[in-house]
């Protein structure tokens, strides 16, 4: 394995000083080292991967140098537009290095949302005409791979990808942590909130530990999982899924359990929700100011105001909560209001080390959920 310190210094030695991207659990060690050691204006944790490509493009335009964009391979979907219409040789010919975590690598066990992208990733890069090298886990070979990447990127004035397999980097724990001191953990907030929901309420939960905690809570309370749609992938899209469900099921309250990183990733969804104004839409953001599911890297949530953003985009009512009493009181108020309503719950970062994963498959979750919606519609008629 390669130490993050060594690889970071190797990048700097090769005049790569600028970093942008979205954290990934497979890349968390090298991302943590970059966070701790890169200059603040030289490392930007972007809203989404497409933004990161644009940041690296702007850096190149301003300096003539090459930047590095890190991402999970699922984020390639967010990159296709800027990679083909901004950095491509036929357009602006902007060189950059992509460092891509290979989730769902064939032959390795992984979650269902990573299987297809893991299987097609190399062909996907080939279809985008982006050359790549699988980063070796030994020092000399890693140097050769990076040298090849930089040589090709400079020669063709185009992106080049470094593919990172699981276990390539040694462990490194983030030191520059911004700890939150709010009374509740996200899991505690979910427990309080869930027990106050209406019997016929529908829940769409965001990707990562939020959905995992909701699943385990339903298990503990023996409530079943049929009322919940667990958005295991598609980061940032839970609110849009919830919006469409709310519009089609106007007689039932629909709750979107969102996270700060996910909400920021596709913040434009707020405008659509506010424009359509579904009266039964209730947007809950569990805000711990971090990408908690992929290593605890900070989000931009400490410098923005979610309630103010919601109001500016047409939400009717907003609430902010930090304590158990505030969550309980605001849920009671929320139930009486016409949506769309937003409640931000500020909570501590971190999760239980023994937090499990859903034991129902994604297809079982989908069937259970659709059966519940269908049964509810028949009852309402």
N, C-alpha and C positions, 0 to 999 in steps of 0.2 A: 504493500500500500504506500501511497504518497502522503507526506505530511502536508496539511493545508499551508503551513508556513513556507515550505519549500516551493510549492507550486505558485503561491502568491508572489514570492520573490522572483521566481522565474518569469512570471508575467511582467513584473515591473522592470526586470532586467531587459526584457524585450520591448520596453517602452509602451506597455499597456498600463495606463494610469486611470482609465475611466471604466466604471462598472455600472451596469443597470440591469434590472431584472425583477422577476417575481420568485420568492423563495420556494424551494422544493425540499421535501424530506430527504430525498436521495442526495441532494447537494448541500444539505444543511451545514455540514462541517466546513466546507470551503466558503460558503456564503457567510457563515458566522465569522470566519477569519477576515474576510473582506470587510464586513461591517465593523469589526474592531480596529482595523488597520488602515483602511483607505480614508483619505481626506473627505470631510463631509460633502463638499461640492463635487467630489469625484466618484461618489457612490450614491446612486438613487434607486431606492426600492420603488418600482413603478406601480401604477394602478393596475396595469395589465401588460402582457408581453408585447403587444403591438406598440404600446407607448414606449416600452424599453427600446425597441428597434428605432423608433423615431428619435429618442434621446441620443442613442449612439450615432445616428445620422447627423443630428445637430452638433454633436461634439466633433465629429469629423469635419463638418463644414467650417467650424470655428477654429480648429487647430491643425487640420490636415493629418491627424493621428487616428489610430484604430482603437475603438472601444470594444469591450466585451459585454455581451448580453447573456445572462444565465436564465434558465427556465427549465421547468419540467416539460417532457415531450408533449403532454396534453396541451400546453400553451402554444404549440405550433399553429393551432387553429386561429389563435388571435394574431399570429404573425404573418399569415399568408398575404394579406393586403399590402402592408408596408414592404415586405420582402419582394413582392412582384411589381409594385408600382412606385416604390421609392428608392430602394437600394440596388435594384437590379441593374446590370450593366447597360441595358438599353434605355434606362431612364436617367438616374443620377450617378450610377456606378460608384456606390459607396461601400468601401471595404469594412468589415467588422467580423468579430469572432463570436460565434454562438457556442455556448457551453450548455449542453442539453442532457438532463438526467433521463436515463433510459428506464422509465417505469414500464412494467409489463413486458420485460424482455422475454422472448420465447424460451420456454423451458424452465422459467422461474415462476414460482407461485406469487400472484399479486391480486389486487382487487379487480372486480369486473370492469370498472370504468377505465382501467389501464390496458386491458387485454388487446383491444383492437389497435389502438395507437402504438402500443409496443410492437405489435406484429407488423404494422405497415410503415413504421417510422422511417426506416432507411429508404424504402421505395418512395415515401412521401418527399424526403429530401431530394432524391434523384429526380422526381417529377418537377420539383422547384428548381432543378439544375444547381443545387447547392452541394459542392463536394464536402466530404466529411472524413474524419479519422476517428476510430474508436480509441479513446485515451488509454494507453497502457498503465498498469499500476506499478511500474518500475521507473526509477529516475531517468536513466539514460534513454529509454524508449519514449518516455513522456516528453523529454526535451526534443527528440527527433520529431514527434508528432506535432508539437507546438511550432517547431521551425517550419515544418511542411505547411501547416495552416497559415502562418504569417506570410510565407513566401508566396503561396497561391493567392491569398487575399489581396496582397499588394500587386501581384502580377495582373490579376483579372479585375481588380477594383470591384470586388463583390464579396458577399458573405462566405464564410467557411465555418463548418460545424465541428466541434469536438464532442463526441458522444461519451458520456460518463456512465459506466456500469456501477451497480451496487457494490460497495466495498472498495472502490478505487481509492478513496481518501481515508486517512486515519481520523479518529474521533477528535473533535475540537468543540469545546463548549463556549457559547457566546458569553463574553465577559461584560460587554457594554450593554447591559440590560437596563431597560426602563421598567422597573417594577411598579405595579399598581397596588394601591392599598385600600381598595374598595372592600366593603364588608362581605360581599357575596362572590363565590366562584360562579362561573357560567353554569356549571351543573346544578348548583344550589338554586340559581335563578330559574333554570328550566323546571326544576322540581316544584318550586313555588307557583310558577305560572301555569304549568300543565294541570295542576290539581284544581285550578280555578276556572278552567275552560268549560264552556257549555257542552252538554252531552253530545250534541250533533256537530260540534266544531270540527273543521278540517285544518290539518297542519301540513305545511310544506316547509321542510327544514333544509338548511344549506349544507354544503359539502363539509367533510371533515369531522371534527370531534363533536360538533353540535348535534349532528344526526346520530352519532354513536352514543352520546349521552342520553338523547331522547329515547333511543331504542332500549337501552338498559333500564331506564326509568319505567318505561311501559312494562318491561319484564317484571320488575320489582313490584309494581302496583297491580300486576296481573290484568292489565287493561287491553291487551291485544295491540296489534300494530296496524290495523286496518284503516284507522283514521289519519295515518301519517304517510306522506310521500317523502322518502329519504333521498334527497338529491345527492347521491354519492359522488358524482362528477359534476361537470358543467359549472364550475365555480363562478359565482356572480349572477346566475340565472334563476335562482330560486324565486325571487320576487316576481319575475315575469311568468313563471309557471303558475305561481299563486294568483297572479292577476287574471290570467285566463280562466283558471278554475273558479275564481270569485265571480267573474262575469257570467259564467255558465250555470252557477249554482247560487243565485241571488238570495235564496231563502236560508242559506247556512252561513255562519261566520267562518271566514277563512283567515287563518293566521300564517304569516310567513315568519319563520324563525331564521333570522339572518345574522351574519357576522360582519364586523367592521371591514375586514379585508375583502370579503366577498361583495359587500355593498359598494365599496369604492371601485372595485374592478369594473363594474358596469353601472356606474352611477346614473347614466342616462335613463335607466328604467324608471327612476323617480318621476321624470317628466311625463312618461306615458301613463303611469299610475295616477298622477295628479290630474292629467287631462281627462281620463276616462271616469275617474271618481266612483269606483265601485263602493257602494255604501257598506258592504260587508267585509271590506278588506282591512286587515289589522297587521301592521308591519312592526315586528319586534326585532331590534338590533341589539344583540349581545356584544357590547363593545369592551374589549380588553386591550385595545390599542396594539394588537399584535397578530401576526400570522401564526396563531397558536398551534395549528395542526402540522406545521412543517418546520418547527425549530424555534418559534418565538421571535422571529425577526419583527421589528417594529413596522406598523402601518402609518399612514398619514393621519390617522384618526385623532391624534392629539392636537392637531392644528386646524381641524374643521368642526363644524357644528351640525350634526345630523338633524336635530329638530328644526333648525333654521333652514337647512337645505330642503327639508320636507315641505315646510310652509311655503317657501319660495317656488316650489314646484307644484303647488296646488293641493297638498294634503289639507284636510279640514281641521284636524286637531292633533296636537303633539303632547307627549308626556316624557319626563325624564325621571329615572329611578336609580337609586343606589342601594337602599336598604330593603329588607324583607317587607317592612311596613309600607314603604312607598310602592313597591311592586304590587302588593295586595290592594292598596287603595286605588292605584291607577288602573289596575285591571277592572275593578268595579266601575270606575268612571268610563273606561274605554268601551265597555259593553253597552253603555247607554248612548254612545255617540255615533253619528253617521260617519262612515268612512269616506275616503281612506284616512286611517289613523296611524300615527307612528309613535312607538314608545322605545326610547333608548334606555337600555339597562347597562349601566357602567359596572364592570365586574373585574375581578382579579384575573390575571393570566395564569395559565397552567391547568393541568388536568391530572386525574389519578393515573399512576403508573400502570395499574391493573385494568384500565379501561379497555373493554373488549370491543368487538366489532359485531355488526348485525349477523345473526345466525339464519335469518330468512334471506333467500336470494333476491336479487333485484327484480327478477321476473315474478317471484312470489309476492313481493311488496307491491308491484304494479297491479297484479290481479286482485289482491286483497283490497287495495285502495279503490280500484275501479268498481269492484263489487259493492263496497260501502257507499260510494257516490250514487250508484244505480239504485240501491235499496233505499237510500235517503230520498231520492227523487220520487220514487213510487210512493213513499210514505207521505211526502209533501203534497202529492196530487190526490 
